[in-house]
Amino acid sequence: MPMSNNVQTADWKAEKHVPAIECPDAVKPGEMFEVKVALGKAAEHPNTTEHHIAWIRVFFRPDGDKFAYDVGYFAFNAHGASVAGANKGSVYTHYTSAFMMKVDRPGTLHAVACCNIHGLWESEKRLALK
């Protein structure tokens, strides 16, 4: 079975596992722009020791290319675990990341999030050039 059969998609506004990609719809070639990827914008995802988002990975596939470029990997490692027990820790990371990037061709950004219970979830956003 192909790995793609294990990746689920949905609208981030209706499904709490889907990462939302925020960036301009069009950018100038070669100019840096900010991308923010987050979960929980419309429906909050749990962030507990037992149920959490472990990581988000972002890819960019330029139009006409066969393969996507791996842009970034963002791990979220603190979910309330401690020696006192689950959800008794004092540190929690939140599943939001922001970064800068530049492109010289239009294409599609892809974000994949990993829920430790419900698996992989993907979203995409089209990126045009000005």
Chimera marker file (.cmm) of the C-alpha trace (Angstrom):
<marker_set name="trace">
<marker id="1" x="0.000" y="0.000" z="0.000" r="1" g="1" b="0" radius="0.5"/>
<marker id="2" x="1.450" y="3.411" z="-0.942" r="1" g="1" b="0" radius="0.5"/>
<marker id="3" x="2.300" y="5.785" z="1.901" r="1" g="1" b="0" radius="0.5"/>
<marker id="4" x="-0.088" y="8.347" z="0.376" r="1" g="1" b="0" radius="0.5"/>
<marker id="5" x="-2.992" y="6.088" z="1.447" r="1" g="1" b="0" radius="0.5"/>
<marker id="6" x="-2.088" y="6.944" z="5.054" r="1" g="1" b="0" radius="0.5"/>
<marker id="7" x="-2.289" y="10.723" z="4.638" r="1" g="1" b="0" radius="0.5"/>
<marker id="8" x="-5.694" y="12.267" z="5.242" r="1" g="1" b="0" radius="0.5"/>
<marker id="9" x="-6.936" y="15.591" z="3.930" r="1" g="1" b="0" radius="0.5"/>
<marker id="10" x="-9.795" y="17.876" z="4.905" r="1" g="1" b="0" radius="0.5"/>
<marker id="11" x="-10.594" y="21.560" z="5.315" r="1" g="1" b="0" radius="0.5"/>
<marker id="12" x="-8.713" y="23.005" z="8.318" r="1" g="1" b="0" radius="0.5"/>
<marker id="13" x="-11.830" y="25.013" z="9.192" r="1" g="1" b="0" radius="0.5"/>
<marker id="14" x="-13.768" y="21.803" z="9.880" r="1" g="1" b="0" radius="0.5"/>
<marker id="15" x="-11.088" y="19.302" z="10.962" r="1" g="1" b="0" radius="0.5"/>
<marker id="16" x="-8.790" y="20.006" z="13.935" r="1" g="1" b="0" radius="0.5"/>
<marker id="17" x="-5.924" y="17.845" z="12.621" r="1" g="1" b="0" radius="0.5"/>
<marker id="18" x="-5.361" y="19.750" z="9.370" r="1" g="1" b="0" radius="0.5"/>
<marker id="19" x="-2.585" y="22.367" z="9.344" r="1" g="1" b="0" radius="0.5"/>
<marker id="20" x="-3.558" y="25.834" z="8.101" r="1" g="1" b="0" radius="0.5"/>
<marker id="21" x="-0.977" y="27.531" z="5.873" r="1" g="1" b="0" radius="0.5"/>
<marker id="22" x="-0.860" y="31.326" z="6.104" r="1" g="1" b="0" radius="0.5"/>
<marker id="23" x="1.204" y="33.298" z="3.611" r="1" g="1" b="0" radius="0.5"/>
<marker id="24" x="0.644" y="35.713" z="0.744" r="1" g="1" b="0" radius="0.5"/>
<marker id="25" x="-1.252" y="34.314" z="-2.247" r="1" g="1" b="0" radius="0.5"/>
<marker id="26" x="1.403" y="35.791" z="-4.555" r="1" g="1" b="0" radius="0.5"/>
<marker id="27" x="5.033" y="36.757" z="-3.925" r="1" g="1" b="0" radius="0.5"/>
<marker id="28" x="7.823" y="38.469" z="-5.856" r="1" g="1" b="0" radius="0.5"/>
<marker id="29" x="10.395" y="36.025" z="-7.281" r="1" g="1" b="0" radius="0.5"/>
<marker id="30" x="13.499" y="35.803" z="-5.088" r="1" g="1" b="0" radius="0.5"/>
<marker id="31" x="12.010" y="37.925" z="-2.296" r="1" g="1" b="0" radius="0.5"/>
<marker id="32" x="11.698" y="36.559" z="1.243" r="1" g="1" b="0" radius="0.5"/>
<marker id="33" x="8.197" y="36.126" z="2.652" r="1" g="1" b="0" radius="0.5"/>
<marker id="34" x="6.795" y="34.687" z="5.873" r="1" g="1" b="0" radius="0.5"/>
<marker id="35" x="4.895" y="31.420" z="6.114" r="1" g="1" b="0" radius="0.5"/>
<marker id="36" x="2.976" y="30.423" z="9.237" r="1" g="1" b="0" radius="0.5"/>
<marker id="37" x="1.657" y="26.905" z="9.726" r="1" g="1" b="0" radius="0.5"/>
<marker id="38" x="-0.638" y="26.115" z="12.646" r="1" g="1" b="0" radius="0.5"/>
<marker id="39" x="-3.333" y="23.803" z="13.901" r="1" g="1" b="0" radius="0.5"/>
<marker id="40" x="-6.302" y="24.753" z="16.012" r="1" g="1" b="0" radius="0.5"/>
<marker id="41" x="-7.264" y="27.942" z="14.184" r="1" g="1" b="0" radius="0.5"/>
<marker id="42" x="-10.938" y="26.913" z="13.938" r="1" g="1" b="0" radius="0.5"/>
<marker id="43" x="-11.116" y="23.887" z="16.253" r="1" g="1" b="0" radius="0.5"/>
<marker id="44" x="-8.547" y="23.396" z="19.016" r="1" g="1" b="0" radius="0.5"/>
<marker id="45" x="-6.604" y="20.121" z="18.987" r="1" g="1" b="0" radius="0.5"/>
<marker id="46" x="-5.805" y="18.545" z="22.381" r="1" g="1" b="0" radius="0.5"/>
<marker id="47" x="-2.285" y="19.076" z="23.643" r="1" g="1" b="0" radius="0.5"/>
<marker id="48" x="-1.877" y="16.400" z="26.303" r="1" g="1" b="0" radius="0.5"/>
<marker id="49" x="0.679" y="13.728" z="26.998" r="1" g="1" b="0" radius="0.5"/>
<marker id="50" x="-1.756" y="11.165" z="25.584" r="1" g="1" b="0" radius="0.5"/>
<marker id="51" x="-3.024" y="13.111" z="22.535" r="1" g="1" b="0" radius="0.5"/>
<marker id="52" x="-0.991" y="15.766" z="20.745" r="1" g="1" b="0" radius="0.5"/>
<marker id="53" x="0.524" y="16.995" z="17.497" r="1" g="1" b="0" radius="0.5"/>
<marker id="54" x="4.077" y="15.665" z="17.368" r="1" g="1" b="0" radius="0.5"/>
<marker id="55" x="5.351" y="17.567" z="14.318" r="1" g="1" b="0" radius="0.5"/>
<marker id="56" x="4.582" y="19.547" z="11.172" r="1" g="1" b="0" radius="0.5"/>
<marker id="57" x="6.620" y="19.251" z="7.972" r="1" g="1" b="0" radius="0.5"/>
<marker id="58" x="6.425" y="21.723" z="5.072" r="1" g="1" b="0" radius="0.5"/>
<marker id="59" x="7.238" y="21.057" z="1.409" r="1" g="1" b="0" radius="0.5"/>
<marker id="60" x="7.193" y="23.211" z="-1.730" r="1" g="1" b="0" radius="0.5"/>
<marker id="61" x="6.620" y="21.804" z="-5.198" r="1" g="1" b="0" radius="0.5"/>
<marker id="62" x="7.361" y="24.272" z="-8.002" r="1" g="1" b="0" radius="0.5"/>
<marker id="63" x="5.117" y="24.058" z="-11.043" r="1" g="1" b="0" radius="0.5"/>
<marker id="64" x="6.531" y="21.616" z="-13.571" r="1" g="1" b="0" radius="0.5"/>
<marker id="65" x="8.831" y="19.808" z="-11.107" r="1" g="1" b="0" radius="0.5"/>
<marker id="66" x="8.309" y="16.126" z="-10.393" r="1" g="1" b="0" radius="0.5"/>
<marker id="67" x="9.510" y="16.369" z="-6.800" r="1" g="1" b="0" radius="0.5"/>
<marker id="68" x="8.784" y="18.641" z="-3.846" r="1" g="1" b="0" radius="0.5"/>
<marker id="69" x="11.473" y="20.409" z="-1.820" r="1" g="1" b="0" radius="0.5"/>
<marker id="70" x="11.616" y="19.761" z="1.939" r="1" g="1" b="0" radius="0.5"/>
<marker id="71" x="11.327" y="23.279" z="3.399" r="1" g="1" b="0" radius="0.5"/>
<marker id="72" x="11.179" y="22.612" z="7.128" r="1" g="1" b="0" radius="0.5"/>
<marker id="73" x="10.459" y="20.229" z="9.980" r="1" g="1" b="0" radius="0.5"/>
<marker id="74" x="9.006" y="21.538" z="13.222" r="1" g="1" b="0" radius="0.5"/>
<marker id="75" x="8.839" y="19.222" z="16.257" r="1" g="1" b="0" radius="0.5"/>
<marker id="76" x="6.684" y="19.854" z="19.321" r="1" g="1" b="0" radius="0.5"/>
<marker id="77" x="8.127" y="17.826" z="22.180" r="1" g="1" b="0" radius="0.5"/>
<marker id="78" x="6.629" y="19.166" z="25.423" r="1" g="1" b="0" radius="0.5"/>
<marker id="79" x="3.071" y="17.997" z="26.161" r="1" g="1" b="0" radius="0.5"/>
<marker id="80" x="2.860" y="18.097" z="29.929" r="1" g="1" b="0" radius="0.5"/>
<marker id="81" x="4.785" y="14.912" z="30.667" r="1" g="1" b="0" radius="0.5"/>
<marker id="82" x="6.843" y="14.900" z="33.863" r="1" g="1" b="0" radius="0.5"/>
<marker id="83" x="8.236" y="12.612" z="36.527" r="1" g="1" b="0" radius="0.5"/>
<marker id="84" x="5.057" y="13.392" z="38.502" r="1" g="1" b="0" radius="0.5"/>
<marker id="85" x="2.993" y="11.811" z="35.703" r="1" g="1" b="0" radius="0.5"/>
<marker id="86" x="1.117" y="12.561" z="32.510" r="1" g="1" b="0" radius="0.5"/>
<marker id="87" x="-0.166" y="16.133" z="32.137" r="1" g="1" b="0" radius="0.5"/>
<marker id="88" x="1.483" y="17.217" z="35.396" r="1" g="1" b="0" radius="0.5"/>
<marker id="89" x="4.443" y="18.940" z="33.742" r="1" g="1" b="0" radius="0.5"/>
<marker id="90" x="4.847" y="22.662" z="33.530" r="1" g="1" b="0" radius="0.5"/>
<marker id="91" x="5.929" y="22.892" z="29.886" r="1" g="1" b="0" radius="0.5"/>
<marker id="92" x="3.772" y="22.651" z="26.769" r="1" g="1" b="0" radius="0.5"/>
<marker id="93" x="4.717" y="23.522" z="23.193" r="1" g="1" b="0" radius="0.5"/>
<marker id="94" x="2.042" y="24.686" z="20.789" r="1" g="1" b="0" radius="0.5"/>
<marker id="95" x="1.737" y="23.419" z="17.224" r="1" g="1" b="0" radius="0.5"/>
<marker id="96" x="2.467" y="26.682" z="15.432" r="1" g="1" b="0" radius="0.5"/>
<marker id="97" x="5.547" y="27.546" z="13.385" r="1" g="1" b="0" radius="0.5"/>
<marker id="98" x="6.607" y="30.562" z="11.368" r="1" g="1" b="0" radius="0.5"/>
<marker id="99" x="9.541" y="30.802" z="8.989" r="1" g="1" b="0" radius="0.5"/>
<marker id="100" x="10.851" y="32.815" z="6.046" r="1" g="1" b="0" radius="0.5"/>
<marker id="101" x="11.456" y="31.473" z="2.549" r="1" g="1" b="0" radius="0.5"/>
<marker id="102" x="11.785" y="32.606" z="-1.062" r="1" g="1" b="0" radius="0.5"/>
<marker id="103" x="10.926" y="31.009" z="-4.389" r="1" g="1" b="0" radius="0.5"/>
<marker id="104" x="11.617" y="31.856" z="-8.009" r="1" g="1" b="0" radius="0.5"/>
<marker id="105" x="8.703" y="29.927" z="-9.515" r="1" g="1" b="0" radius="0.5"/>
<marker id="106" x="5.020" y="29.494" z="-8.679" r="1" g="1" b="0" radius="0.5"/>
<marker id="107" x="3.964" y="26.233" z="-7.067" r="1" g="1" b="0" radius="0.5"/>
<marker id="108" x="2.233" y="24.617" z="-4.139" r="1" g="1" b="0" radius="0.5"/>
<marker id="109" x="3.072" y="24.589" z="-0.439" r="1" g="1" b="0" radius="0.5"/>
<marker id="110" x="2.186" y="21.353" z="1.354" r="1" g="1" b="0" radius="0.5"/>
<marker id="111" x="1.999" y="20.973" z="5.139" r="1" g="1" b="0" radius="0.5"/>
<marker id="112" x="1.779" y="17.570" z="6.834" r="1" g="1" b="0" radius="0.5"/>
<marker id="113" x="0.960" y="17.272" z="10.548" r="1" g="1" b="0" radius="0.5"/>
<marker id="114" x="1.359" y="14.144" z="12.673" r="1" g="1" b="0" radius="0.5"/>
<marker id="115" x="-1.124" y="13.446" z="15.462" r="1" g="1" b="0" radius="0.5"/>
<marker id="116" x="0.227" y="10.745" z="17.778" r="1" g="1" b="0" radius="0.5"/>
<marker id="117" x="-3.190" y="9.010" z="17.725" r="1" g="1" b="0" radius="0.5"/>
<marker id="118" x="-4.865" y="9.938" z="14.426" r="1" g="1" b="0" radius="0.5"/>
<marker id="119" x="-1.900" y="9.863" z="12.041" r="1" g="1" b="0" radius="0.5"/>
<marker id="120" x="-0.934" y="12.133" z="9.179" r="1" g="1" b="0" radius="0.5"/>
<marker id="121" x="-2.977" y="15.088" z="7.894" r="1" g="1" b="0" radius="0.5"/>
<marker id="122" x="-2.125" y="17.283" z="4.922" r="1" g="1" b="0" radius="0.5"/>
<marker id="123" x="-3.168" y="20.626" z="3.495" r="1" g="1" b="0" radius="0.5"/>
<marker id="124" x="-1.886" y="22.667" z="0.591" r="1" g="1" b="0" radius="0.5"/>
<marker id="125" x="-1.843" y="26.243" z="-0.600" r="1" g="1" b="0" radius="0.5"/>
<marker id="126" x="-1.206" y="27.549" z="-4.068" r="1" g="1" b="0" radius="0.5"/>
<marker id="127" x="1.549" y="30.172" z="-4.377" r="1" g="1" b="0" radius="0.5"/>
<marker id="128" x="1.633" y="32.477" z="-7.404" r="1" g="1" b="0" radius="0.5"/>
<marker id="129" x="4.231" y="35.030" z="-8.486" r="1" g="1" b="0" radius="0.5"/>
<marker id="130" x="3.597" y="38.779" z="-8.812" r="1" g="1" b="0" radius="0.5"/>
<link id1="1" id2="2" r="1" g="1" b="0" radius="0.2"/>
<link id1="2" id2="3" r="1" g="1" b="0" radius="0.2"/>
<link id1="3" id2="4" r="1" g="1" b="0" radius="0.2"/>
<link id1="4" id2="5" r="1" g="1" b="0" radius="0.2"/>
<link id1="5" id2="6" r="1" g="1" b="0" radius="0.2"/>
<link id1="6" id2="7" r="1" g="1" b="0" radius="0.2"/>
<link id1="7" id2="8" r="1" g="1" b="0" radius="0.2"/>
<link id1="8" id2="9" r="1" g="1" b="0" radius="0.2"/>
<link id1="9" id2="10" r="1" g="1" b="0" radius="0.2"/>
<link id1="10" id2="11" r="1" g="1" b="0" radius="0.2"/>
<link id1="11" id2="12" r="1" g="1" b="0" radius="0.2"/>
<link id1="12" id2="13" r="1" g="1" b="0" radius="0.2"/>
<link id1="13" id2="14" r="1" g="1" b="0" radius="0.2"/>
<link id1="14" id2="15" r="1" g="1" b="0" radius="0.2"/>
<link id1="15" id2="16" r="1" g="1" b="0" radius="0.2"/>
<link id1="16" id2="17" r="1" g="1" b="0" radius="0.2"/>
<link id1="17" id2="18" r="1" g="1" b="0" radius="0.2"/>
<link id1="18" id2="19" r="1" g="1" b="0" radius="0.2"/>
<link id1="19" id2="20" r="1" g="1" b="0" radius="0.2"/>
<link id1="20" id2="21" r="1" g="1" b="0" radius="0.2"/>
<link id1="21" id2="22" r="1" g="1" b="0" radius="0.2"/>
<link id1="22" id2="23" r="1" g="1" b="0" radius="0.2"/>
<link id1="23" id2="24" r="1" g="1" b="0" radius="0.2"/>
<link id1="24" id2="25" r="1" g="1" b="0" radius="0.2"/>
<link id1="25" id2="26" r="1" g="1" b="0" radius="0.2"/>
<link id1="26" id2="27" r="1" g="1" b="0" radius="0.2"/>
<link id1="27" id2="28" r="1" g="1" b="0" radius="0.2"/>
<link id1="28" id2="29" r="1" g="1" b="0" radius="0.2"/>
<link id1="29" id2="30" r="1" g="1" b="0" radius="0.2"/>
<link id1="30" id2="31" r="1" g="1" b="0" radius="0.2"/>
<link id1="31" id2="32" r="1" g="1" b="0" radius="0.2"/>
<link id1="32" id2="33" r="1" g="1" b="0" radius="0.2"/>
<link id1="33" id2="34" r="1" g="1" b="0" radius="0.2"/>
<link id1="34" id2="35" r="1" g="1" b="0" radius="0.2"/>
<link id1="35" id2="36" r="1" g="1" b="0" radius="0.2"/>
<link id1="36" id2="37" r="1" g="1" b="0" radius="0.2"/>
<link id1="37" id2="38" r="1" g="1" b="0" radius="0.2"/>
<link id1="38" id2="39" r="1" g="1" b="0" radius="0.2"/>
<link id1="39" id2="40" r="1" g="1" b="0" radius="0.2"/>
<link id1="40" id2="41" r="1" g="1" b="0" radius="0.2"/>
<link id1="41" id2="42" r="1" g="1" b="0" radius="0.2"/>
<link id1="42" id2="43" r="1" g="1" b="0" radius="0.2"/>
<link id1="43" id2="44" r="1" g="1" b="0" radius="0.2"/>
<link id1="44" id2="45" r="1" g="1" b="0" radius="0.2"/>
<link id1="45" id2="46" r="1" g="1" b="0" radius="0.2"/>
<link id1="46" id2="47" r="1" g="1" b="0" radius="0.2"/>
<link id1="47" id2="48" r="1" g="1" b="0" radius="0.2"/>
<link id1="48" id2="49" r="1" g="1" b="0" radius="0.2"/>
<link id1="49" id2="50" r="1" g="1" b="0" radius="0.2"/>
<link id1="50" id2="51" r="1" g="1" b="0" radius="0.2"/>
<link id1="51" id2="52" r="1" g="1" b="0" radius="0.2"/>
<link id1="52" id2="53" r="1" g="1" b="0" radius="0.2"/>
<link id1="53" id2="54" r="1" g="1" b="0" radius="0.2"/>
<link id1="54" id2="55" r="1" g="1" b="0" radius="0.2"/>
<link id1="55" id2="56" r="1" g="1" b="0" radius="0.2"/>
<link id1="56" id2="57" r="1" g="1" b="0" radius="0.2"/>
<link id1="57" id2="58" r="1" g="1" b="0" radius="0.2"/>
<link id1="58" id2="59" r="1" g="1" b="0" radius="0.2"/>
<link id1="59" id2="60" r="1" g="1" b="0" radius="0.2"/>
<link id1="60" id2="61" r="1" g="1" b="0" radius="0.2"/>
<link id1="61" id2="62" r="1" g="1" b="0" radius="0.2"/>
<link id1="62" id2="63" r="1" g="1" b="0" radius="0.2"/>
<link id1="63" id2="64" r="1" g="1" b="0" radius="0.2"/>
<link id1="64" id2="65" r="1" g="1" b="0" radius="0.2"/>
<link id1="65" id2="66" r="1" g="1" b="0" radius="0.2"/>
<link id1="66" id2="67" r="1" g="1" b="0" radius="0.2"/>
<link id1="67" id2="68" r="1" g="1" b="0" radius="0.2"/>
<link id1="68" id2="69" r="1" g="1" b="0" radius="0.2"/>
<link id1="69" id2="70" r="1" g="1" b="0" radius="0.2"/>
<link id1="70" id2="71" r="1" g="1" b="0" radius="0.2"/>
<link id1="71" id2="72" r="1" g="1" b="0" radius="0.2"/>
<link id1="72" id2="73" r="1" g="1" b="0" radius="0.2"/>
<link id1="73" id2="74" r="1" g="1" b="0" radius="0.2"/>
<link id1="74" id2="75" r="1" g="1" b="0" radius="0.2"/>
<link id1="75" id2="76" r="1" g="1" b="0" radius="0.2"/>
<link id1="76" id2="77" r="1" g="1" b="0" radius="0.2"/>
<link id1="77" id2="78" r="1" g="1" b="0" radius="0.2"/>
<link id1="78" id2="79" r="1" g="1" b="0" radius="0.2"/>
<link id1="79" id2="80" r="1" g="1" b="0" radius="0.2"/>
<link id1="80" id2="81" r="1" g="1" b="0" radius="0.2"/>
<link id1="81" id2="82" r="1" g="1" b="0" radius="0.2"/>
<link id1="82" id2="83" r="1" g="1" b="0" radius="0.2"/>
<link id1="83" id2="84" r="1" g="1" b="0" radius="0.2"/>
<link id1="84" id2="85" r="1" g="1" b="0" radius="0.2"/>
<link id1="85" id2="86" r="1" g="1" b="0" radius="0.2"/>
<link id1="86" id2="87" r="1" g="1" b="0" radius="0.2"/>
<link id1="87" id2="88" r="1" g="1" b="0" radius="0.2"/>
<link id1="88" id2="89" r="1" g="1" b="0" radius="0.2"/>
<link id1="89" id2="90" r="1" g="1" b="0" radius="0.2"/>
<link id1="90" id2="91" r="1" g="1" b="0" radius="0.2"/>
<link id1="91" id2="92" r="1" g="1" b="0" radius="0.2"/>
<link id1="92" id2="93" r="1" g="1" b="0" radius="0.2"/>
<link id1="93" id2="94" r="1" g="1" b="0" radius="0.2"/>
<link id1="94" id2="95" r="1" g="1" b="0" radius="0.2"/>
<link id1="95" id2="96" r="1" g="1" b="0" radius="0.2"/>
<link id1="96" id2="97" r="1" g="1" b="0" radius="0.2"/>
<link id1="97" id2="98" r="1" g="1" b="0" radius="0.2"/>
<link id1="98" id2="99" r="1" g="1" b="0" radius="0.2"/>
<link id1="99" id2="100" r="1" g="1" b="0" radius="0.2"/>
<link id1="100" id2="101" r="1" g="1" b="0" radius="0.2"/>
<link id1="101" id2="102" r="1" g="1" b="0" radius="0.2"/>
<link id1="102" id2="103" r="1" g="1" b="0" radius="0.2"/>
<link id1="103" id2="104" r="1" g="1" b="0" radius="0.2"/>
<link id1="104" id2="105" r="1" g="1" b="0" radius="0.2"/>
<link id1="105" id2="106" r="1" g="1" b="0" radius="0.2"/>
<link id1="106" id2="107" r="1" g="1" b="0" radius="0.2"/>
<link id1="107" id2="108" r="1" g="1" b="0" radius="0.2"/>
<link id1="108" id2="109" r="1" g="1" b="0" radius="0.2"/>
<link id1="109" id2="110" r="1" g="1" b="0" radius="0.2"/>
<link id1="110" id2="111" r="1" g="1" b="0" radius="0.2"/>
<link id1="111" id2="112" r="1" g="1" b="0" radius="0.2"/>
<link id1="112" id2="113" r="1" g="1" b="0" radius="0.2"/>
<link id1="113" id2="114" r="1" g="1" b="0" radius="0.2"/>
<link id1="114" id2="115" r="1" g="1" b="0" radius="0.2"/>
<link id1="115" id2="116" r="1" g="1" b="0" radius="0.2"/>
<link id1="116" id2="117" r="1" g="1" b="0" radius="0.2"/>
<link id1="117" id2="118" r="1" g="1" b="0" radius="0.2"/>
<link id1="118" id2="119" r="1" g="1" b="0" radius="0.2"/>
<link id1="119" id2="120" r="1" g="1" b="0" radius="0.2"/>
<link id1="120" id2="121" r="1" g="1" b="0" radius="0.2"/>
<link id1="121" id2="122" r="1" g="1" b="0" radius="0.2"/>
<link id1="122" id2="123" r="1" g="1" b="0" radius="0.2"/>
<link id1="123" id2="124" r="1" g="1" b="0" radius="0.2"/>
<link id1="124" id2="125" r="1" g="1" b="0" radius="0.2"/>
<link id1="125" id2="126" r="1" g="1" b="0" radius="0.2"/>
<link id1="126" id2="127" r="1" g="1" b="0" radius="0.2"/>
<link id1="127" id2="128" r="1" g="1" b="0" radius="0.2"/>
<link id1="128" id2="129" r="1" g="1" b="0" radius="0.2"/>
<link id1="129" id2="130" r="1" g="1" b="0" radius="0.2"/>
</marker_set>
